[in-house]
Amino acid sequence: MRRYVAGIVNHGSYEDLARCLASLSQQDTRPEAVFVVDTGVDPSRLQALVGEYASVGFEVRPNLGWGAGVNRILARVGGEHPDVPYVLLLNPDIELDPDFAAKTPMGGII
């Protein structure tokens, strides 16, 4: 079985983020965890997603750019899931087919 964690860096794209999270929740091979780093553009819209996706690890951080958000996700994966070999980094406007994780070779750049 493939073991992976998914991470999303979001800056105000809450509708896209909702669709991305929905596609992750429908994966045939689900991630062991999902982390979202959000810049806090719209706290009420973020709170609605937090309520809908209670298992997702949301974190609000200052907007220091996409790379800083990715670094935060990778640090969190390293601290909370150090034995998981793969991290799937996504932009919020990505919607995955349900069999994406099952069919995609892991270990390289896609």
Contacts in CASP RR format, 6 or more apart in sequence:
PFRMAT RR
TARGET T0000
AUTHOR 0000-0000-0000
METHOD contacts of the structure
MODEL  1
MRRYVAGIVNHGSYEDLARCLASLSQQDTRPEAVFVVDTGVDPSRLQALV
GEYASVGFEVRPNLGWGAGVNRILARVGGEHPDVPYVLLLNPDIELDPDF
AAKTPMGGII
1 29 0 8 1.000
2 29 0 8 1.000
2 86 0 8 1.000
2 101 0 8 1.000
2 102 0 8 1.000
2 106 0 8 1.000
3 32 0 8 1.000
3 83 0 8 1.000
3 84 0 8 1.000
3 85 0 8 1.000
3 86 0 8 1.000
4 31 0 8 1.000
4 32 0 8 1.000
4 84 0 8 1.000
4 85 0 8 1.000
4 86 0 8 1.000
4 87 0 8 1.000
4 88 0 8 1.000
4 101 0 8 1.000
4 106 0 8 1.000
5 31 0 8 1.000
5 32 0 8 1.000
5 33 0 8 1.000
5 34 0 8 1.000
5 35 0 8 1.000
5 77 0 8 1.000
5 81 0 8 1.000
5 84 0 8 1.000
5 86 0 8 1.000
5 87 0 8 1.000
5 88 0 8 1.000
6 24 0 8 1.000
6 31 0 8 1.000
6 33 0 8 1.000
6 34 0 8 1.000
6 35 0 8 1.000
6 87 0 8 1.000
6 88 0 8 1.000
6 89 0 8 1.000
6 90 0 8 1.000
7 34 0 8 1.000
7 35 0 8 1.000
7 36 0 8 1.000
7 37 0 8 1.000
7 73 0 8 1.000
7 87 0 8 1.000
7 88 0 8 1.000
7 89 0 8 1.000
7 90 0 8 1.000
8 17 0 8 1.000
8 20 0 8 1.000
8 21 0 8 1.000
8 34 0 8 1.000
8 35 0 8 1.000
8 36 0 8 1.000
8 37 0 8 1.000
8 73 0 8 1.000
8 89 0 8 1.000
8 90 0 8 1.000
8 91 0 8 1.000
8 92 0 8 1.000
9 36 0 8 1.000
9 37 0 8 1.000
9 65 0 8 1.000
9 66 0 8 1.000
9 67 0 8 1.000
9 69 0 8 1.000
9 70 0 8 1.000
9 73 0 8 1.000
9 89 0 8 1.000
9 91 0 8 1.000
9 92 0 8 1.000
10 17 0 8 1.000
10 36 0 8 1.000
10 37 0 8 1.000
10 38 0 8 1.000
10 39 0 8 1.000
10 92 0 8 1.000
11 38 0 8 1.000
11 39 0 8 1.000
11 41 0 8 1.000
11 63 0 8 1.000
11 65 0 8 1.000
12 38 0 8 1.000
12 39 0 8 1.000
12 40 0 8 1.000
12 41 0 8 1.000
12 42 0 8 1.000
12 45 0 8 1.000
13 92 0 8 1.000
13 93 0 8 1.000
14 42 0 8 1.000
14 45 0 8 1.000
14 46 0 8 1.000
14 48 0 8 1.000
14 49 0 8 1.000
16 92 0 8 1.000
16 93 0 8 1.000
17 36 0 8 1.000
17 38 0 8 1.000
17 49 0 8 1.000
17 92 0 8 1.000
18 49 0 8 1.000
18 52 0 8 1.000
19 95 0 8 1.000
20 90 0 8 1.000
20 91 0 8 1.000
20 92 0 8 1.000
20 93 0 8 1.000
20 94 0 8 1.000
20 95 0 8 1.000
20 96 0 8 1.000
21 34 0 8 1.000
21 36 0 8 1.000
21 49 0 8 1.000
21 52 0 8 1.000
21 53 0 8 1.000
21 56 0 8 1.000
22 95 0 8 1.000
23 94 0 8 1.000
23 95 0 8 1.000
23 96 0 8 1.000
23 97 0 8 1.000
23 98 0 8 1.000
23 100 0 8 1.000
24 30 0 8 1.000
24 31 0 8 1.000
24 34 0 8 1.000
24 96 0 8 1.000
25 53 0 8 1.000
26 98 0 8 1.000
27 96 0 8 1.000
27 98 0 8 1.000
27 99 0 8 1.000
27 100 0 8 1.000
27 101 0 8 1.000
27 102 0 8 1.000
28 98 0 8 1.000
28 99 0 8 1.000
28 101 0 8 1.000
28 102 0 8 1.000
29 101 0 8 1.000
29 102 0 8 1.000
30 101 0 8 1.000
31 88 0 8 1.000
31 101 0 8 1.000
32 81 0 8 1.000
32 84 0 8 1.000
33 57 0 8 1.000
33 77 0 8 1.000
33 80 0 8 1.000
33 81 0 8 1.000
33 84 0 8 1.000
34 53 0 8 1.000
34 55 0 8 1.000
34 56 0 8 1.000
34 57 0 8 1.000
35 56 0 8 1.000
35 57 0 8 1.000
35 58 0 8 1.000
35 59 0 8 1.000
35 73 0 8 1.000
35 76 0 8 1.000
35 77 0 8 1.000
36 49 0 8 1.000
36 56 0 8 1.000
36 57 0 8 1.000
36 58 0 8 1.000
36 59 0 8 1.000
37 59 0 8 1.000
37 61 0 8 1.000
37 69 0 8 1.000
37 72 0 8 1.000
37 73 0 8 1.000
38 46 0 8 1.000
38 58 0 8 1.000
38 59 0 8 1.000
38 60 0 8 1.000
38 61 0 8 1.000
39 60 0 8 1.000
39 61 0 8 1.000
39 62 0 8 1.000
39 63 0 8 1.000
40 46 0 8 1.000
40 60 0 8 1.000
43 60 0 8 1.000
46 58 0 8 1.000
46 60 0 8 1.000
49 56 0 8 1.000
49 58 0 8 1.000
50 56 0 8 1.000
50 58 0 8 1.000
59 72 0 8 1.000
59 76 0 8 1.000
61 68 0 8 1.000
61 69 0 8 1.000
61 72 0 8 1.000
70 89 0 8 1.000
73 87 0 8 1.000
73 89 0 8 1.000
74 87 0 8 1.000
77 84 0 8 1.000
77 87 0 8 1.000
85 106 0 8 1.000
85 107 0 8 1.000
86 106 0 8 1.000
86 107 0 8 1.000
88 101 0 8 1.000
90 96 0 8 1.000
104 110 0 8 1.000
END
